[in-house]
C-alpha cells in the first residue's frame, strides 16, 4: 500500500490548475525596405502650435553667446558642422541630410519658439538638450544658429 504522503502529493498534482499553453508565436511583420535616414524638416504638426508663438526672452551678451557656442561645439557641431553648414563626416556616415544654417532660407519658415522646441526636445536622431542645458542657454543657441546665416 502507498504511503499517505505519496497519495497527498499525487492528489495535489492531479487537481492543481495547469498552466495554459503559450499562445502561438505571431509571425514577424514583413521587413520594410531600408532607406537612409534623413533629417527631414520638422512636420509642423510634430511641433506644438504654442511653440510657434514662443518669443525668445533672452538678450544675447558676448558671454552668453560664448557659452552657446561652447555647448554647440560639444553637442551639435559633430553633425551640424562648426559653422552650421551640416557638412560633416558623421552626418555623411549616418546618411543624414542636414540643413545648411549658413543659408538664410534654411530657417526662414521657423519661429524662434519652434527652434527652441527642437533644441530642447530633439528631433529624429538628434537628442534634445533638455536636462543638459538651461532654458536661457537653449534660447542663446537659437540666436547662435540664426547668426550662422549672417556671418560672412
Secondary structure, 3 states (H helix, E strand, C coil): CCCHHHHHHHHHHHHCCCCCCCCCCCCCCCCCCCCCCCCCCCCHHHCCHHHHCCCCCCCCCHHHHHHHHHHHHHHCHHHHCCCCCCCCHHHHHCCCCCCCCCCHHHHCCCCHHHHHHHHHHEECCEECCECCECHHHHHHHHHHHHHHHHCC
